[in-house]
Amino acid sequence: MVVLHQGPSLVIHTPAKLNLFLEVLGKRPDGYHSLETVMVSVGLYDSLVFHEIESNQTRLNCHRCESRPVVENNAFPTLPAGPDNLVVRAAGLLRQLTGCERGVRIDLLKRIPMQAGMGGGSSDAAATLVGLNQLWGLGLESQTLHRLAAQLGSDVNFFLDSPIAAVCRGRGEVVETVRLRSRLHSVVVCPASGLSTSEVFQKWSDETRPTESVAEFINQLQCGSLSHRDVHNALERPAQELNKNVDQTLFNLRRIASGPVGMSGSGTSCFALCQTSREARGLASRLRADRSQRVFAVSTRT
């Protein structure tokens, strides 16, 4: 997360994430699922511009900063700006906690694909907590912001401190930073259609099966010795069953990529890890021939 002051406005560039490992440990009594996941933040950013206004309202303006793919049946996810948007909800939680009655206009420049498992909404919410805490002079400590983040969504806590890589547990709100040996490079392919996270988890089955070890994965990651079988996402199968585009995207990546291939979060974005940024850019160039999908060459942040 990059925070900049531009005159009276505050500008925050907030990153996307990829799940390199995701295991579902079971359903919790509160209805959520217990997870172990390894997430990395990558250099694909949404931007939020915060400007104080005289009213006590939160006014959110959303703008797409990406070209719209060619999609049948207009399946491209819509970008809501109402009370269900996590940015608006984050501002509401801050007001509820502090009693602050100051107003803000937030311009959201959306580059991170929606409903793609890359955490764009959660990243925007974390940026809002950080940005309004500064703009409104609330003086809230990190622990308090993390408590609010946990109320907003499973990935918001990860983005709040903006680590390069971390193991996240519980619902995702327990974050443990992981040190990477070197930068990771990947090509990311996002089908135009999205997936509902709740629907993917509903489709997931907790049938008796061996679970993958996050400790073993981290060891391989830090040693730079990941193999194709090391990339694991327990939500991949239900996502493939719900969205044929995920199945096709993974098939295409496994056919042309030389490195590990996986799906991020609950989909629909899929990725292939590459040895170099040049390799990632080359793969991206080939994949962009299909204009129905969005393709990004990204690296972990420095």
SULURCOR-V675866 format. One record per residue. SS is DSSP state (alpha for helix, beta for strand, coil for the rest). Layout:
# SULURCOR-V675866
ss
SS
SS
This chain:
# SULURCOR-V675866
ss
coil
beta
beta
beta
beta
beta
coil
coil
beta
beta
beta
beta
beta
beta
beta
beta
beta
beta
beta
beta
beta
beta
beta
beta
beta
beta
beta
coil
coil
coil
coil
coil
beta
beta
beta
beta
beta
beta
beta
beta
beta
beta
beta
beta
beta
beta
beta
beta
beta
beta
beta
beta
beta
coil
coil
coil
coil
beta
beta
beta
beta
beta
beta
beta
coil
coil
coil
coil
coil
coil
coil
alpha
alpha
alpha
coil
coil
coil
coil
coil
coil
coil
coil
coil
coil
coil
alpha
alpha
alpha
alpha
alpha
alpha
alpha
alpha
alpha
alpha
alpha
alpha
alpha
coil
coil
coil
coil
beta
beta
beta
beta
beta
beta
beta
beta
coil
coil
coil
coil
coil
coil
coil
coil
coil
alpha
alpha
alpha
alpha
alpha
alpha
alpha
alpha
alpha
alpha
alpha
alpha
alpha
alpha
alpha
alpha
coil
coil
coil
coil
coil
coil
alpha
alpha
alpha
alpha
alpha
alpha
alpha
alpha
alpha
alpha
alpha
coil
coil
coil
alpha
alpha
alpha
alpha
alpha
alpha
coil
coil
coil
beta
beta
beta
beta
beta
beta
coil
coil
coil
beta
beta
beta
beta
coil
coil
coil
coil
coil
coil
coil
beta
beta
beta
beta
beta
beta
beta
coil
coil
coil
coil
coil
alpha
alpha
alpha
alpha
alpha
alpha
alpha
coil
coil
coil
coil
coil
coil
coil
coil
coil
coil
alpha
alpha
alpha
alpha
alpha
alpha
alpha
alpha
alpha
alpha
coil
coil
coil
coil
alpha
alpha
alpha
coil
beta
beta
coil
coil
alpha
alpha
alpha
alpha
alpha
alpha
alpha
coil
alpha
alpha
alpha
alpha
alpha
alpha
alpha
alpha
alpha
alpha
alpha
alpha
alpha
coil
coil
coil
coil
beta
beta
beta
coil
coil
coil
coil
coil
coil
beta
beta
beta
beta
beta
coil
coil
alpha
alpha
alpha
alpha
alpha
alpha
alpha
alpha
alpha
alpha
alpha
coil
coil
coil
coil
coil
beta
beta
beta
beta
beta
beta
beta
beta
coil
coil
